[in-house]
Amino acid sequence: MEEYIETGQQQTIGRKDHIYFLAAVFCFWFAIYIYAPVFGVYLQEVGFNFSAIGIILGAYGITQILLRFPLGILSDFLQKIRKQLLVGGFVMALLSSLILVYFESFAMILIARLLAGVTASMWVMATVLYSHYFSAARASNAMGIMQFVTVATQFFSMAVSGWLVHQFGWDFPFWVGAAASVLGAVFAWNIREVKTDTSSVPKNAIHHIRETVKMPHLKMLTFLSLMAHAVLFITIFGFSPIYAAALGVEEQSFIWLTCAFFIPHAAASLSLVFYRLHPRFNKIVLGVCFIVTAVFLIAVPFSHTLASLSSVHFFIGLALGFIFPILLSEVVLVSPPAFKMSAMGFFQSFYALGIFLGPLAAGVIAEQWSLNAVFTITGVFCIAAAVLVFLFLGQRKSIFG
């Protein structure tokens, strides 16, 4: 794999550079997802109620809300510190993992998840740095590769977490996350940066932010992604493992639920790397996928075995696997060249509201009503998201092809 990038002088990015970068990406997500599927159950074991669990799970999104948009702007204005920020993300992941190893109080676990959110916020830096490994005509290939490595890493880390807990105890995944953080920092420090032309960087940051916020359709796309991320962090990253545990499923068997969700999720994302969906079909696919997600979320309370629960999550994972990359591609399509990074920062920052509000609301619902109500009400919101998509049917000349 070799790319040639023109930046005033020709620079060669070789196979070794790609390997280092993708190894850093693997460690980036592995460090914060290795304990994700069992984390809610762990919090129950520690003694927290559903409301407290919802707050802790949602805290991961708070720092992302605060940081991702500013970092999107920083990626344009402060190009020299992109790699340092990425390395700093690994340091935050290390601190987060060590806090989880040594502390069980609500305040300290909350701090640990806030720090993990800081790490996730640095994803803006990773995507920008890797996009420069490819020519402008092949930027979509860079994002496709990053998306696939992300999903594959999350799947692998989550698949083994339950088994690690069963074999070595609750603290072991946190130690593994700490080790991955150190290794990832080494890889990130050694990645090669591509020098880029700074002449197009906007001079007035305030004006740049205002123009980004005013971009047509960006807020609607961000809201739809907010809804989809809320579903993701309510289900497989939140209350689905808790629901499975309530059915009597043991931690080492969570791998079947994880596989059922992530294999179709990864396959859907990968299919869009090799098959380019024409933009005019994006709206139809998005609407259908939100409806499919809603139907199978509402079906969760009727699932009384691991097999039936896994079957339901197969379709939820499949639908979300199409929704995320399509929304991401729409943001790229509606963003003028000078605003792509800041638009991506806005998009990533505010969809993180779903990461925060989704689990928070789910915890309150579970505490006040029942665990079943969490999935039913989330399904109703997905139907509302589908309606919003189809309401834009007549407006898609500029947004849906």
C-alpha positions as CSV (number, residue, x, y, z in Angstrom):
1,M,0.0,0.0,0.0
2,E,1.6,3.2,-1.1
3,E,0.2,6.7,-1.7
4,Y,1.7,9.8,-3.2
5,I,0.5,13.1,-1.8
6,E,1.2,16.5,-3.4
7,T,1.9,19.2,-0.9
8,G,4.3,21.5,-2.7
9,Q,6.8,18.6,-2.7
10,Q,6.1,15.0,-3.3
11,Q,5.9,12.8,-0.2
12,T,5.7,9.1,-0.1
13,I,3.6,7.3,2.5
14,G,4.6,3.6,2.5
15,R,3.1,0.4,3.9
16,K,4.9,0.8,7.2
17,D,3.3,4.2,7.8
18,H,-0.1,2.7,7.3
19,I,0.6,-0.2,9.6
20,Y,1.8,2.1,12.4
21,F,-1.3,4.3,12.0
22,L,-3.8,1.5,11.9
23,A,-2.1,-0.1,14.9
24,A,-2.6,3.1,16.8
25,V,-6.3,3.1,15.7
26,F,-6.7,-0.4,17.0
27,C,-5.2,0.5,20.4
28,F,-7.2,3.7,20.5
29,W,-10.6,1.9,20.5
30,F,-9.4,-1.2,22.2
31,A,-8.3,0.8,25.3
32,I,-11.8,2.2,25.9
33,Y,-14.0,-0.6,24.6
34,I,-12.3,-3.7,26.1
35,Y,-14.7,-3.5,29.1
36,A,-17.7,-1.8,27.4
37,P,-20.1,-4.8,27.2
38,V,-19.7,-5.8,30.8
39,F,-19.3,-2.3,32.3
40,G,-23.0,-1.9,33.1
41,V,-23.1,-5.3,34.8
42,Y,-19.9,-4.4,36.7
43,L,-21.6,-1.2,37.9
44,Q,-24.5,-3.3,39.2
45,E,-22.0,-5.6,40.9
46,V,-20.5,-2.6,42.6
47,G,-23.9,-1.6,43.9
48,F,-25.2,1.3,41.7
49,N,-28.8,1.7,40.8
50,F,-30.1,2.2,37.2
51,S,-30.1,6.0,37.5
52,A,-26.5,6.1,38.7
53,I,-25.5,3.6,35.9
54,G,-27.1,5.8,33.3
55,I,-25.2,8.9,34.5
56,I,-21.9,7.0,34.5
57,L,-22.5,5.5,31.0
58,G,-23.6,8.9,29.7
59,A,-20.6,10.7,31.1
60,Y,-18.5,9.3,28.3
61,G,-20.4,11.7,26.0
62,I,-20.1,14.8,28.1
63,T,-16.4,15.6,27.3
64,Q,-17.0,14.7,23.7
65,I,-19.8,17.3,23.5
66,L,-17.4,19.9,25.0
67,L,-14.3,19.0,23.0
68,R,-15.1,17.6,19.5
69,F,-16.3,20.8,17.9
70,P,-13.4,22.9,19.3
71,L,-11.0,20.2,18.2
72,G,-12.5,20.3,14.7
73,I,-11.7,24.0,14.6
74,L,-8.3,23.3,16.1
75,S,-7.5,20.8,13.4
76,D,-7.7,23.7,10.9
77,F,-6.0,26.4,13.0
78,L,-3.4,24.5,15.0
79,Q,-2.2,21.9,12.6
80,K,1.2,21.5,14.4
81,I,-0.3,19.8,17.5
82,R,-2.6,17.2,15.9
83,K,-0.3,14.3,16.7
84,Q,0.4,15.5,20.2
85,L,-3.3,15.7,20.9
86,L,-3.8,12.2,19.6
87,V,-1.0,11.0,21.9
88,G,-2.6,12.9,24.8
89,G,-5.8,11.0,24.1
90,F,-3.9,7.7,25.0
91,V,-2.6,9.3,28.2
92,M,-6.2,10.1,29.2
93,A,-7.2,6.5,28.4
94,L,-4.4,5.2,30.6
95,L,-5.5,7.4,33.5
96,S,-9.1,6.3,33.0
97,S,-8.2,2.6,33.1
98,L,-6.1,2.9,36.2
99,I,-8.8,4.8,38.1
100,L,-11.2,2.0,37.3
101,V,-8.7,-0.5,38.6
102,Y,-8.2,1.2,41.9
103,F,-11.5,3.0,42.7
104,E,-15.1,2.0,43.1
105,S,-16.7,5.2,44.3
106,F,-19.3,7.0,42.1
107,A,-17.2,10.1,41.8
108,M,-14.0,8.4,40.7
109,I,-15.8,6.1,38.2
110,L,-17.5,9.1,36.8
111,I,-14.1,10.9,36.4
112,A,-12.8,7.8,34.7
113,R,-15.6,7.8,32.1
114,L,-15.1,11.6,31.5
115,L,-11.5,10.9,30.8
116,A,-12.4,8.1,28.3
117,G,-14.6,10.7,26.6
118,V,-11.6,13.0,26.2
119,T,-9.8,10.1,24.5
120,A,-12.7,9.5,22.1
121,S,-12.7,13.2,21.3
122,M,-9.3,12.9,19.8
123,W,-10.8,10.8,17.0
124,V,-11.2,14.1,15.1
125,M,-7.3,14.3,15.1
126,A,-6.9,10.7,13.9
127,T,-9.3,11.0,11.0
128,V,-7.7,14.3,9.8
129,L,-4.2,12.9,10.1
130,Y,-5.0,9.7,8.2
131,S,-7.0,11.4,5.5
132,H,-3.7,13.1,4.5
133,Y,-2.2,9.7,3.7
134,F,-4.4,9.6,0.6
135,S,-4.9,11.9,-2.4
136,A,-8.0,14.1,-2.3
137,A,-9.7,11.8,-4.9
138,R,-9.3,8.8,-2.5
139,A,-10.3,10.5,0.8
140,S,-13.4,8.3,1.0
141,N,-11.2,5.3,1.0
142,A,-9.4,6.6,4.0
143,M,-12.6,7.1,5.9
144,G,-13.8,3.6,4.8
145,I,-10.7,2.0,6.1
146,M,-10.9,3.9,9.4
147,Q,-14.5,3.0,9.9
148,F,-13.9,-0.7,9.2
149,V,-10.9,-0.8,11.6
150,T,-12.9,1.0,14.2
151,V,-15.9,-1.4,14.0
152,A,-13.6,-4.5,13.8
153,T,-11.6,-3.3,16.9
154,Q,-14.7,-2.6,18.9
155,F,-16.1,-6.0,17.9
156,F,-13.0,-7.8,18.9
157,S,-12.5,-6.0,22.2
158,M,-16.1,-6.5,23.2
159,A,-16.2,-10.1,22.1
160,V,-13.4,-11.1,24.5
161,S,-14.3,-8.9,27.5
162,G,-16.9,-11.2,29.0
163,W,-14.5,-14.2,28.7
164,L,-11.7,-12.1,30.3
165,V,-13.9,-11.2,33.3
166,H,-14.9,-14.9,33.7
167,Q,-11.3,-16.1,33.6
168,F,-9.5,-13.3,35.5
169,G,-12.0,-11.1,37.3
170,W,-13.6,-7.7,36.9
171,D,-10.4,-5.7,37.1
172,F,-8.5,-7.5,34.3
173,P,-10.2,-5.7,31.3
174,F,-9.2,-2.4,32.9
175,W,-5.6,-3.6,33.1
176,V,-5.7,-4.6,29.5
177,G,-7.1,-1.2,28.6
178,A,-4.2,0.4,30.4
179,A,-1.7,-1.7,28.5
180,A,-3.3,-0.9,25.2
181,S,-3.1,2.8,26.0
182,V,0.6,2.7,26.6
183,L,1.2,0.7,23.4
184,G,-1.1,3.0,21.4
185,A,0.8,6.1,22.6
186,V,4.0,4.5,21.3
187,F,2.5,3.8,17.9
188,A,0.9,7.3,17.8
189,W,4.1,9.0,18.6
190,N,5.8,7.2,15.7
191,I,3.2,7.9,13.1
192,R,4.3,10.0,10.2
193,E,2.6,13.3,9.6
194,V,2.1,14.7,6.1
195,K,2.8,18.4,5.7
196,T,-0.2,20.2,4.4
197,D,-0.8,23.5,2.7
198,T,-1.9,26.0,5.3
199,S,-2.8,28.8,2.8
200,S,-6.5,27.8,2.9
201,V,-6.8,27.9,6.7
202,P,-9.4,30.6,7.6
203,K,-8.0,33.7,9.4
204,N,-11.1,34.5,11.5
205,A,-12.1,31.7,13.8
206,I,-15.3,33.3,15.0
207,H,-16.5,33.9,11.5
208,H,-15.5,30.3,10.6
209,I,-17.6,28.9,13.5
210,R,-20.6,31.0,12.5
211,E,-20.5,29.9,8.9
212,T,-20.2,26.3,10.0
213,V,-23.2,26.5,12.3
214,K,-25.3,28.2,9.5
215,M,-24.6,25.4,7.0
216,P,-27.9,24.0,5.7
217,H,-28.8,20.5,6.7
218,L,-25.9,20.0,9.0
219,K,-28.0,20.3,12.2
220,M,-30.6,17.8,10.9
221,L,-27.9,15.3,10.0
222,T,-26.3,15.8,13.4
223,F,-29.7,15.2,15.1
224,L,-30.2,12.0,13.2
225,S,-26.8,10.8,14.2
226,L,-27.5,11.9,17.8
227,M,-30.5,9.5,17.7
228,A,-28.5,6.6,16.3
229,H,-25.7,7.0,18.8
230,A,-28.3,7.2,21.6
231,V,-29.6,3.8,20.4
232,L,-26.0,2.4,20.3
233,F,-25.2,3.4,23.8
234,I,-28.5,2.4,25.2
235,T,-28.3,-1.1,23.7
236,I,-25.1,-2.9,23.2
237,F,-22.9,-0.4,25.1
238,G,-25.4,0.0,27.9
239,F,-28.5,-1.8,28.9
240,S,-28.6,-4.8,26.6
241,P,-26.0,-6.7,28.6
242,I,-27.9,-5.8,31.8
243,Y,-31.1,-7.2,30.2
244,A,-29.2,-10.3,29.2
245,A,-27.9,-10.7,32.8
246,A,-31.4,-10.3,34.1
247,L,-32.3,-13.3,31.9
248,G,-29.6,-15.3,33.6
249,V,-27.0,-15.1,30.9
250,E,-23.4,-15.4,32.3
251,E,-20.6,-12.9,31.4
252,Q,-18.7,-15.4,29.2
253,S,-21.8,-15.9,27.1
254,F,-22.1,-12.2,26.3
255,I,-19.9,-12.9,23.3
256,W,-22.9,-14.3,21.4
257,L,-24.9,-11.1,21.9
258,T,-21.8,-9.1,20.9
259,C,-21.2,-11.2,17.8
260,A,-24.9,-11.0,16.8
261,F,-24.8,-7.2,16.9
262,F,-21.3,-6.4,15.6
263,I,-20.8,-8.9,12.7
264,P,-23.8,-7.5,10.7
265,H,-22.8,-4.0,11.9
266,A,-19.3,-4.4,10.5
267,A,-20.5,-6.1,7.4
268,A,-22.9,-3.2,6.6
269,S,-20.2,-0.6,7.1
270,L,-17.7,-2.6,5.0
271,S,-20.2,-3.1,2.2
272,L,-20.4,0.7,1.7
273,V,-16.6,0.8,1.4
274,F,-16.7,-1.5,-1.7
275,Y,-20.1,-0.5,-3.0
276,R,-20.8,3.2,-3.4
277,L,-24.5,3.9,-2.7
278,H,-25.8,6.6,-4.9
279,P,-26.7,9.7,-2.8
280,R,-30.2,9.7,-4.1
281,F,-30.9,6.4,-2.3
282,N,-29.5,7.7,1.1
283,K,-32.8,9.0,2.3
284,I,-34.7,5.8,1.6
285,V,-32.0,3.6,3.2
286,L,-31.8,5.8,6.3
287,G,-35.6,5.9,6.8
288,V,-35.9,2.1,6.3
289,C,-33.0,1.5,8.7
290,F,-34.5,3.7,11.5
291,I,-37.9,1.8,11.1
292,V,-36.1,-1.6,11.3
293,T,-34.2,-0.4,14.4
294,A,-37.5,0.7,16.0
295,V,-39.3,-2.6,15.3
296,F,-36.5,-4.7,16.8
297,L,-36.0,-2.5,19.8
298,I,-39.7,-2.9,20.6
299,A,-39.2,-6.6,20.2
300,V,-36.5,-6.8,22.9
301,P,-39.0,-7.1,25.8
302,F,-40.4,-10.2,24.1
303,S,-37.0,-11.9,24.0
304,H,-36.7,-14.3,26.8
305,T,-33.6,-16.4,25.8
306,L,-30.1,-15.5,24.7
307,A,-30.8,-16.8,21.2
308,S,-33.9,-14.6,20.7
309,L,-32.2,-11.6,22.2
310,S,-29.2,-12.1,19.9
311,S,-31.5,-12.5,16.9
312,V,-33.1,-9.1,17.7
313,H,-29.8,-7.4,18.1
314,F,-28.6,-8.8,14.7
315,F,-31.1,-6.5,13.0
316,I,-30.4,-3.6,15.2
317,G,-26.7,-3.9,14.5
318,L,-27.3,-4.3,10.8
319,A,-29.5,-1.2,10.5
320,L,-27.1,1.0,12.5
321,G,-24.2,-0.3,10.4
322,F,-25.8,1.5,7.4
323,I,-27.0,4.6,9.3
324,F,-23.6,5.7,10.6
325,P,-21.5,5.8,7.4
326,I,-24.4,7.2,5.3
327,L,-24.9,10.1,7.7
328,L,-21.1,10.7,7.7
329,S,-21.0,10.7,3.9
330,E,-23.9,13.2,3.9
331,V,-21.9,15.6,6.1
332,V,-19.0,15.4,3.7
333,L,-21.4,16.0,0.7
334,V,-23.0,19.1,2.2
335,S,-19.7,20.7,3.5
336,P,-17.8,23.2,1.4
337,P,-14.1,22.3,1.2
338,A,-13.0,25.1,3.6
339,F,-15.5,23.9,6.2
340,K,-15.1,20.1,6.1
341,M,-13.1,19.7,9.3
342,S,-15.1,22.2,11.3
343,A,-18.3,20.7,10.0
344,M,-17.0,17.2,11.1
345,G,-16.1,18.7,14.5
346,F,-19.6,20.1,14.9
347,F,-21.2,16.8,13.7
348,Q,-19.1,14.7,16.1
349,S,-19.5,17.0,19.0
350,F,-23.3,17.3,19.0
351,Y,-24.1,13.7,18.1
352,A,-22.2,13.0,21.3
353,L,-25.3,14.4,23.0
354,G,-26.9,11.1,22.2
355,I,-24.0,9.2,23.9
356,F,-24.7,11.3,27.0
357,L,-28.5,11.8,27.0
358,G,-29.4,8.3,25.7
359,P,-28.0,6.3,28.7
360,L,-28.9,9.0,31.1
361,A,-32.6,8.9,30.0
362,A,-32.5,5.1,29.8
363,G,-31.3,4.9,33.4
364,V,-34.1,7.1,34.6
365,I,-36.7,5.2,32.6
366,A,-35.4,1.8,34.0
367,E,-35.5,3.2,37.5
368,Q,-39.0,4.7,37.3
369,W,-40.7,2.1,35.1
370,S,-38.8,-1.0,34.0
371,L,-35.9,-2.2,31.9
372,N,-38.4,-3.3,29.2
373,A,-39.7,0.3,28.9
374,V,-36.2,1.4,28.0
375,F,-36.2,-0.5,24.7
376,T,-39.9,0.3,23.9
377,I,-39.5,4.0,24.4
378,T,-36.2,4.1,22.4
379,G,-38.0,2.3,19.6
380,V,-40.7,5.0,19.5
381,F,-38.0,7.7,19.2
382,C,-36.5,5.8,16.2
383,I,-39.9,5.8,14.5
384,A,-39.9,9.6,15.1
385,A,-36.4,9.8,13.5
386,A,-37.7,7.9,10.4
387,V,-40.5,10.3,10.1
388,L,-38.1,13.2,10.1
389,V,-36.0,11.5,7.4
390,F,-39.1,11.1,5.1
391,L,-40.3,14.7,5.8
392,F,-37.2,15.8,3.8
393,L,-38.3,13.8,0.8
394,G,-39.0,16.8,-1.3
395,Q,-35.9,18.7,-0.2
396,R,-33.2,16.3,-1.1
397,K,-31.9,17.9,-4.2
398,S,-29.4,19.5,-2.0
399,I,-29.1,17.0,0.8
400,F,-30.3,13.6,-0.4
401,G,-29.3,13.5,-4.0
